């Protein structure tokens, strides 16, 4: 008796293999074109797991608090993105100490001296962040320090400076608007302003030639230079932009904890880099986005929250973050190879 069409020996198996290959090819194409897709899907999956373990996590009454605690990491990840996008081995490992210094400056210096208005505090902090970021960029581009060396020096200096500003006691302070920033302004969660500010700035810069120049420099600085792009200025601006975003992260951190501790200096450095890599930004530069870094930060935040709800020892957290970073780098390298073969 003849086997029905499509069920001949090996027919079904071959069809399954072809379908699997097609699905794998589709996923690879999606990740190649939208590098942040993996982090986005992972974040959504982790969100579902968090809600399953802790149903209260999804209550609207908790959204403001959840976003407030997420904001420092989210903005720190976005702060680490421009330097990496600028290429040349660009990386800024002073993001954590910088945002922590901003937090300490607010509670230990500005508020005690009567500088409490949002305009005054925000302007001073953003100026400090952009200036210190520009110094990093100057060391990398003009003085020709290796990025990791330059920003490691900045990391150490800023940590020491934060210790001096803090003094012998842990300073504390808050104002009505910082409390709202950690809570809500009416029905709007305050953290949406700190998370949304870098995205808005990035979108506005996208209306200028800068973002295209940044990707061009990160992709191939020699070609960009031959096309008339001022590579030095673009890279300094990238580090300054990262410093500006780090200052916003410092504001978000201060709003949540209302105190400044120099011991927090390195807490966000590894997490920010891991989030950037997980979000699909190529560590070689020239490819990535703030949206990807935001998705990567969301995934890491949700991993940390899930581990806490499952009562996993905090000693395992850094190990988990290291595995996530390693996995992200490997995935990024595979996708880069796929793009190279496609080209």
C-alpha beads as a LAMMPS data file, in Angstrom:
LAMMPS data file: protein, C-alpha beads

343 atoms
342 bonds

1 atom types
1 bond types

-500.0 500.0 xlo xhi
-500.0 500.0 ylo yhi
-500.0 500.0 zlo zhi

Masses

1 110.0

Atoms # bond

1 1 1 0.000 0.000 0.000
2 1 1 1.486 3.395 -1.049
3 1 1 2.158 5.851 1.713
4 1 1 0.088 9.029 1.509
5 1 1 1.782 11.992 -0.150
6 1 1 3.960 13.873 2.314
7 1 1 4.361 10.849 4.626
8 1 1 6.886 8.916 2.551
9 1 1 9.966 7.634 4.320
10 1 1 11.902 10.647 5.581
11 1 1 9.344 13.115 4.208
12 1 1 7.980 14.291 7.534
13 1 1 11.434 14.450 9.083
14 1 1 12.815 16.475 6.187
15 1 1 9.876 18.866 6.429
16 1 1 10.466 19.312 10.155
17 1 1 14.173 19.966 9.614
18 1 1 13.427 22.502 6.883
19 1 1 10.862 24.236 9.108
20 1 1 13.379 24.348 11.966
21 1 1 16.015 25.801 9.684
22 1 1 13.532 28.359 8.408
23 1 1 12.587 29.381 11.942
24 1 1 16.240 29.633 12.989
25 1 1 17.000 31.698 9.897
26 1 1 14.074 34.016 10.648
27 1 1 15.205 34.533 14.238
28 1 1 18.798 35.169 13.114
29 1 1 17.610 37.698 10.549
30 1 1 15.469 39.475 13.137
31 1 1 18.343 39.670 15.622
32 1 1 20.703 40.892 12.904
33 1 1 18.354 43.673 11.835
34 1 1 17.056 44.479 15.327
35 1 1 19.888 43.666 17.778
36 1 1 17.770 44.740 20.747
37 1 1 15.077 42.145 19.973
38 1 1 16.728 39.444 22.098
39 1 1 16.912 41.705 25.168
40 1 1 13.335 42.853 24.600
41 1 1 11.997 39.289 24.400
42 1 1 14.076 38.284 27.439
43 1 1 12.755 41.267 29.413
44 1 1 9.142 40.417 28.571
45 1 1 9.712 36.770 29.556
46 1 1 11.300 37.796 32.850
47 1 1 8.457 40.222 33.505
48 1 1 5.965 37.371 33.152
49 1 1 8.046 35.216 35.518
50 1 1 8.257 38.038 38.057
51 1 1 4.498 38.521 37.970
52 1 1 3.955 34.763 38.344
53 1 1 6.226 34.638 41.399
54 1 1 5.007 37.941 42.850
55 1 1 1.552 38.959 41.554
56 1 1 1.772 42.300 43.385
57 1 1 4.589 43.257 40.993
58 1 1 1.961 44.026 38.342
59 1 1 -0.308 46.169 40.491
60 1 1 -0.654 49.711 39.094
61 1 1 -0.095 51.079 42.610
62 1 1 3.427 49.642 42.526
63 1 1 4.431 50.901 39.088
64 1 1 5.878 54.196 40.320
65 1 1 8.107 52.441 42.879
66 1 1 9.216 49.742 40.426
67 1 1 10.170 52.325 37.818
68 1 1 11.917 54.505 40.409
69 1 1 14.235 51.682 41.487
70 1 1 14.770 50.698 37.851
71 1 1 15.603 54.242 36.696
72 1 1 19.238 54.526 37.960
73 1 1 20.258 51.297 36.219
74 1 1 18.308 52.144 33.061
75 1 1 19.880 55.576 32.691
76 1 1 23.338 54.263 33.653
77 1 1 23.096 51.747 30.809
78 1 1 22.111 54.499 28.396
79 1 1 25.012 56.598 29.737
80 1 1 27.479 53.872 28.845
81 1 1 26.213 53.582 25.270
82 1 1 27.619 56.643 23.413
83 1 1 31.267 55.919 24.284
84 1 1 30.948 52.335 23.046
85 1 1 29.162 53.437 19.881
86 1 1 32.040 55.817 19.118
87 1 1 34.324 52.851 18.445
88 1 1 38.072 52.723 18.822
89 1 1 37.671 50.405 21.784
90 1 1 35.597 53.095 23.463
91 1 1 34.198 52.286 26.870
92 1 1 33.484 54.339 29.977
93 1 1 33.914 52.515 33.265
94 1 1 33.589 55.731 35.264
95 1 1 29.803 55.872 34.802
96 1 1 29.080 54.277 38.191
97 1 1 31.354 56.569 40.249
98 1 1 30.134 59.612 38.312
99 1 1 26.443 59.018 38.973
100 1 1 27.264 58.258 42.600
101 1 1 29.263 61.493 42.879
102 1 1 26.276 63.435 41.531
103 1 1 24.074 61.827 44.184
104 1 1 26.514 62.784 46.956
105 1 1 27.019 66.332 45.662
106 1 1 23.260 66.913 45.836
107 1 1 22.695 65.624 49.378
108 1 1 26.025 66.648 50.925
109 1 1 26.659 69.976 49.219
110 1 1 23.828 71.520 47.208
111 1 1 20.852 70.912 49.502
112 1 1 22.665 71.939 52.722
113 1 1 23.732 75.181 51.015
114 1 1 20.156 76.003 50.092
115 1 1 20.320 75.048 46.400
116 1 1 16.998 73.231 46.310
117 1 1 15.193 74.384 43.170
118 1 1 14.891 71.821 40.362
119 1 1 16.414 74.244 37.854
120 1 1 19.442 74.957 40.019
121 1 1 20.157 71.377 41.075
122 1 1 19.563 69.845 37.635
123 1 1 21.624 72.502 35.818
124 1 1 24.614 72.116 38.121
125 1 1 24.513 68.320 38.002
126 1 1 24.168 68.141 34.233
127 1 1 27.041 70.602 33.854
128 1 1 29.284 68.514 36.121
129 1 1 28.410 65.297 34.324
130 1 1 28.959 66.670 30.814
131 1 1 32.236 68.350 31.815
132 1 1 33.683 65.217 33.428
133 1 1 32.576 63.126 30.459
134 1 1 34.280 65.574 28.101
135 1 1 37.498 65.247 30.123
136 1 1 37.363 61.478 29.567
137 1 1 36.854 62.063 25.854
138 1 1 39.784 64.497 25.771
139 1 1 42.080 61.957 27.420
140 1 1 41.022 59.282 24.944
141 1 1 41.133 61.313 21.728
142 1 1 43.706 64.059 22.266
143 1 1 46.053 62.559 24.860
144 1 1 45.694 59.104 23.228
145 1 1 45.060 57.143 26.405
146 1 1 43.452 53.764 25.933
147 1 1 39.747 54.237 26.791
148 1 1 39.780 51.650 29.548
149 1 1 42.902 53.233 31.091
150 1 1 41.536 56.780 30.889
151 1 1 38.164 55.893 32.375
152 1 1 39.738 53.629 35.009
153 1 1 41.766 56.643 36.174
154 1 1 38.562 58.681 36.200
155 1 1 36.837 55.864 38.104
156 1 1 39.451 55.965 40.870
157 1 1 39.573 59.768 41.034
158 1 1 35.787 60.150 41.168
159 1 1 35.495 57.472 43.852
160 1 1 38.062 59.288 45.970
161 1 1 36.381 62.639 45.325
162 1 1 33.020 61.194 46.355
163 1 1 34.590 60.013 49.623
164 1 1 35.871 63.505 50.338
165 1 1 32.540 65.172 49.539
166 1 1 30.658 62.656 51.681
167 1 1 32.769 63.322 54.756
168 1 1 32.670 61.256 57.920
169 1 1 28.926 60.652 57.976
170 1 1 26.404 59.479 55.405
171 1 1 24.631 62.662 54.266
172 1 1 20.892 62.601 53.768
173 1 1 18.455 65.010 52.192
174 1 1 15.482 65.425 49.949
175 1 1 13.045 68.010 48.667
176 1 1 9.429 67.813 47.581
177 1 1 10.334 67.467 43.915
178 1 1 12.909 64.718 44.497
179 1 1 10.307 62.778 46.504
180 1 1 7.930 63.142 43.567
181 1 1 10.709 62.012 41.236
182 1 1 10.880 58.796 43.255
183 1 1 7.100 58.602 43.377
184 1 1 4.814 60.372 40.977
185 1 1 3.760 63.762 39.713
186 1 1 0.017 63.319 39.899
187 1 1 -0.795 60.170 37.914
188 1 1 2.570 60.156 36.103
189 1 1 5.432 58.117 37.670
190 1 1 8.354 60.446 38.313
191 1 1 10.862 57.923 36.963
192 1 1 9.398 58.365 33.496
193 1 1 11.064 61.787 33.431
194 1 1 14.543 60.479 34.302
195 1 1 14.235 57.476 31.984
196 1 1 12.632 59.517 29.228
197 1 1 15.117 62.422 29.339
198 1 1 18.039 60.547 27.685
199 1 1 15.699 59.063 25.099
200 1 1 14.350 62.532 24.281
201 1 1 17.856 64.008 24.039
202 1 1 18.919 61.129 21.781
203 1 1 15.863 61.633 19.576
204 1 1 16.558 65.354 19.292
205 1 1 20.201 64.677 18.405
206 1 1 18.909 62.274 15.760
207 1 1 17.457 65.304 14.010
208 1 1 21.033 66.639 13.673
209 1 1 24.068 65.166 11.840
210 1 1 25.649 64.095 15.135
211 1 1 24.102 60.643 15.527
212 1 1 24.926 59.659 11.944
213 1 1 28.468 60.933 12.474
214 1 1 28.711 58.917 15.707
215 1 1 27.728 55.692 13.951
216 1 1 30.075 56.475 11.070
217 1 1 33.019 57.071 13.404
218 1 1 32.236 53.932 15.395
219 1 1 31.911 51.837 12.267
220 1 1 35.097 52.996 10.535
221 1 1 36.830 56.119 11.814
222 1 1 39.283 56.274 8.898
223 1 1 36.468 56.292 6.345
224 1 1 34.526 58.824 8.411
225 1 1 37.600 61.076 8.613
226 1 1 38.135 60.880 4.859
227 1 1 34.481 61.880 4.431
228 1 1 35.085 65.070 6.389
229 1 1 33.833 63.993 9.839
230 1 1 35.724 65.501 12.785
231 1 1 36.445 62.210 14.533
232 1 1 38.028 63.831 17.599
233 1 1 35.091 66.183 18.201
234 1 1 32.545 63.401 17.739
235 1 1 34.250 61.124 20.257
236 1 1 34.672 63.875 22.834
237 1 1 30.990 64.722 22.396
238 1 1 30.083 61.034 22.838
239 1 1 31.864 60.864 26.198
240 1 1 30.361 64.205 27.240
241 1 1 26.910 62.888 26.325
242 1 1 27.553 59.786 28.436
243 1 1 28.540 62.030 31.347
244 1 1 25.348 64.045 30.891
245 1 1 23.264 60.873 31.022
246 1 1 25.225 59.677 34.083
247 1 1 24.261 62.899 35.850
248 1 1 20.607 62.136 35.131
249 1 1 21.183 58.654 36.583
250 1 1 22.657 60.319 39.680
251 1 1 19.514 62.396 40.053
252 1 1 17.407 59.245 39.757
253 1 1 19.537 57.491 42.387
254 1 1 19.371 60.428 44.791
255 1 1 15.590 60.576 44.442
256 1 1 15.285 56.912 45.445
257 1 1 17.744 56.637 48.335
258 1 1 17.880 60.297 49.548
259 1 1 21.421 59.777 50.810
260 1 1 24.961 59.533 49.483
261 1 1 27.458 56.754 50.130
262 1 1 30.829 56.582 48.399
263 1 1 30.720 52.791 48.761
264 1 1 28.070 52.734 46.015
265 1 1 30.635 54.007 43.496
266 1 1 31.186 50.850 41.471
267 1 1 27.752 49.284 41.899
268 1 1 26.411 50.295 38.505
269 1 1 29.558 50.011 36.364
270 1 1 29.421 46.281 35.589
271 1 1 25.640 46.323 35.342
272 1 1 25.647 49.203 32.845
273 1 1 28.190 47.503 30.565
274 1 1 26.329 44.192 30.787
275 1 1 23.051 45.932 29.899
276 1 1 24.624 47.690 26.902
277 1 1 26.062 44.425 25.558
278 1 1 22.865 42.507 26.251
279 1 1 20.906 45.197 24.416
280 1 1 22.747 44.439 21.179
281 1 1 25.277 47.275 21.106
282 1 1 28.480 46.019 19.512
283 1 1 31.417 46.531 21.870
284 1 1 33.515 47.253 18.771
285 1 1 31.345 50.317 18.107
286 1 1 29.159 51.576 15.283
287 1 1 26.051 49.510 16.017
288 1 1 23.492 49.728 18.786
289 1 1 20.963 52.061 20.334
290 1 1 19.746 53.552 23.576
291 1 1 16.574 51.506 23.222
292 1 1 18.645 48.318 23.213
293 1 1 20.514 49.403 26.347
294 1 1 17.189 50.181 28.014
295 1 1 15.903 46.690 27.159
296 1 1 19.129 45.153 28.443
297 1 1 18.825 47.084 31.701
298 1 1 15.220 45.942 32.070
299 1 1 16.279 42.315 31.672
300 1 1 19.031 42.654 34.279
301 1 1 16.747 44.477 36.720
302 1 1 14.113 41.777 36.348
303 1 1 16.705 39.035 36.793
304 1 1 17.846 40.660 40.033
305 1 1 14.283 41.066 41.269
306 1 1 13.450 37.457 40.386
307 1 1 16.522 36.166 42.224
308 1 1 15.459 38.169 45.260
309 1 1 11.915 36.817 45.184
310 1 1 13.271 33.269 44.902
311 1 1 15.514 33.984 47.915
312 1 1 18.692 33.287 45.982
313 1 1 21.751 34.538 47.863
314 1 1 22.959 37.950 46.758
315 1 1 26.457 36.451 46.531
316 1 1 25.356 34.851 43.255
317 1 1 24.258 38.123 41.673
318 1 1 27.644 39.129 40.244
319 1 1 28.130 35.615 38.895
320 1 1 24.769 35.851 37.138
321 1 1 25.636 39.281 35.721
322 1 1 28.980 37.941 34.483
323 1 1 27.261 35.040 32.723
324 1 1 24.754 37.453 31.169
325 1 1 27.586 39.694 29.932
326 1 1 29.509 36.729 28.517
327 1 1 26.386 35.412 26.799
328 1 1 25.636 38.848 25.341
329 1 1 29.167 39.208 23.966
330 1 1 29.036 35.752 22.368
331 1 1 25.631 36.465 20.795
332 1 1 26.913 39.825 19.561
333 1 1 29.956 38.213 17.970
334 1 1 27.803 35.609 16.220
335 1 1 25.476 38.296 14.857
336 1 1 28.432 40.383 13.711
337 1 1 29.729 37.364 11.815
338 1 1 26.327 36.868 10.238
339 1 1 26.246 40.495 9.082
340 1 1 29.735 40.172 7.674
341 1 1 28.778 37.092 5.624
342 1 1 25.595 38.821 4.417
343 1 1 27.644 41.797 3.259

Bonds

1 1 1 2
2 1 2 3
3 1 3 4
4 1 4 5
5 1 5 6
6 1 6 7
7 1 7 8
8 1 8 9
9 1 9 10
10 1 10 11
11 1 11 12
12 1 12 13
13 1 13 14
14 1 14 15
15 1 15 16
16 1 16 17
17 1 17 18
18 1 18 19
19 1 19 20
20 1 20 21
21 1 21 22
22 1 22 23
23 1 23 24
24 1 24 25
25 1 25 26
26 1 26 27
27 1 27 28
28 1 28 29
29 1 29 30
30 1 30 31
31 1 31 32
32 1 32 33
33 1 33 34
34 1 34 35
35 1 35 36
36 1 36 37
37 1 37 38
38 1 38 39
39 1 39 40
40 1 40 41
41 1 41 42
42 1 42 43
43 1 43 44
44 1 44 45
45 1 45 46
46 1 46 47
47 1 47 48
48 1 48 49
49 1 49 50
50 1 50 51
51 1 51 52
52 1 52 53
53 1 53 54
54 1 54 55
55 1 55 56
56 1 56 57
57 1 57 58
58 1 58 59
59 1 59 60
60 1 60 61
61 1 61 62
62 1 62 63
63 1 63 64
64 1 64 65
65 1 65 66
66 1 66 67
67 1 67 68
68 1 68 69
69 1 69 70
70 1 70 71
71 1 71 72
72 1 72 73
73 1 73 74
74 1 74 75
75 1 75 76
76 1 76 77
77 1 77 78
78 1 78 79
79 1 79 80
80 1 80 81
81 1 81 82
82 1 82 83
83 1 83 84
84 1 84 85
85 1 85 86
86 1 86 87
87 1 87 88
88 1 88 89
89 1 89 90
90 1 90 91
91 1 91 92
92 1 92 93
93 1 93 94
94 1 94 95
95 1 95 96
96 1 96 97
97 1 97 98
98 1 98 99
99 1 99 100
100 1 100 101
101 1 101 102
102 1 102 103
103 1 103 104
104 1 104 105
105 1 105 106
106 1 106 107
107 1 107 108
108 1 108 109
109 1 109 110
110 1 110 111
111 1 111 112
112 1 112 113
113 1 113 114
114 1 114 115
115 1 115 116
116 1 116 117
117 1 117 118
118 1 118 119
119 1 119 120
120 1 120 121
121 1 121 122
122 1 122 123
123 1 123 124
124 1 124 125
125 1 125 126
126 1 126 127
127 1 127 128
128 1 128 129
129 1 129 130
130 1 130 131
131 1 131 132
132 1 132 133
133 1 133 134
134 1 134 135
135 1 135 136
136 1 136 137
137 1 137 138
138 1 138 139
139 1 139 140
140 1 140 141
141 1 141 142
142 1 142 143
143 1 143 144
144 1 144 145
145 1 145 146
146 1 146 147
147 1 147 148
148 1 148 149
149 1 149 150
150 1 150 151
151 1 151 152
152 1 152 153
153 1 153 154
154 1 154 155
155 1 155 156
156 1 156 157
157 1 157 158
158 1 158 159
159 1 159 160
160 1 160 161
161 1 161 162
162 1 162 163
163 1 163 164
164 1 164 165
165 1 165 166
166 1 166 167
167 1 167 168
168 1 168 169
169 1 169 170
170 1 170 171
171 1 171 172
172 1 172 173
173 1 173 174
174 1 174 175
175 1 175 176
176 1 176 177
177 1 177 178
178 1 178 179
179 1 179 180
180 1 180 181
181 1 181 182
182 1 182 183
183 1 183 184
184 1 184 185
185 1 185 186
186 1 186 187
187 1 187 188
188 1 188 189
189 1 189 190
190 1 190 191
191 1 191 192
192 1 192 193
193 1 193 194
194 1 194 195
195 1 195 196
196 1 196 197
197 1 197 198
198 1 198 199
199 1 199 200
200 1 200 201
201 1 201 202
202 1 202 203
203 1 203 204
204 1 204 205
205 1 205 206
206 1 206 207
207 1 207 208
208 1 208 209
209 1 209 210
210 1 210 211
211 1 211 212
212 1 212 213
213 1 213 214
214 1 214 215
215 1 215 216
216 1 216 217
217 1 217 218
218 1 218 219
219 1 219 220
220 1 220 221
221 1 221 222
222 1 222 223
223 1 223 224
224 1 224 225
225 1 225 226
226 1 226 227
227 1 227 228
228 1 228 229
229 1 229 230
230 1 230 231
231 1 231 232
232 1 232 233
233 1 233 234
234 1 234 235
235 1 235 236
236 1 236 237
237 1 237 238
238 1 238 239
239 1 239 240
240 1 240 241
241 1 241 242
242 1 242 243
243 1 243 244
244 1 244 245
245 1 245 246
246 1 246 247
247 1 247 248
248 1 248 249
249 1 249 250
250 1 250 251
251 1 251 252
252 1 252 253
253 1 253 254
254 1 254 255
255 1 255 256
256 1 256 257
257 1 257 258
258 1 258 259
259 1 259 260
260 1 260 261
261 1 261 262
262 1 262 263
263 1 263 264
264 1 264 265
265 1 265 266
266 1 266 267
267 1 267 268
268 1 268 269
269 1 269 270
270 1 270 271
271 1 271 272
272 1 272 273
273 1 273 274
274 1 274 275
275 1 275 276
276 1 276 277
277 1 277 278
278 1 278 279
279 1 279 280
280 1 280 281
281 1 281 282
282 1 282 283
283 1 283 284
284 1 284 285
285 1 285 286
286 1 286 287
287 1 287 288
288 1 288 289
289 1 289 290
290 1 290 291
291 1 291 292
292 1 292 293
293 1 293 294
294 1 294 295
295 1 295 296
296 1 296 297
297 1 297 298
298 1 298 299
299 1 299 300
300 1 300 301
301 1 301 302
302 1 302 303
303 1 303 304
304 1 304 305
305 1 305 306
306 1 306 307
307 1 307 308
308 1 308 309
309 1 309 310
310 1 310 311
311 1 311 312
312 1 312 313
313 1 313 314
314 1 314 315
315 1 315 316
316 1 316 317
317 1 317 318
318 1 318 319
319 1 319 320
320 1 320 321
321 1 321 322
322 1 322 323
323 1 323 324
324 1 324 325
325 1 325 326
326 1 326 327
327 1 327 328
328 1 328 329
329 1 329 330
330 1 330 331
331 1 331 332
332 1 332 333
333 1 333 334
334 1 334 335
335 1 335 336
336 1 336 337
337 1 337 338
338 1 338 339
339 1 339 340
340 1 340 341
341 1 341 342
342 1 342 343
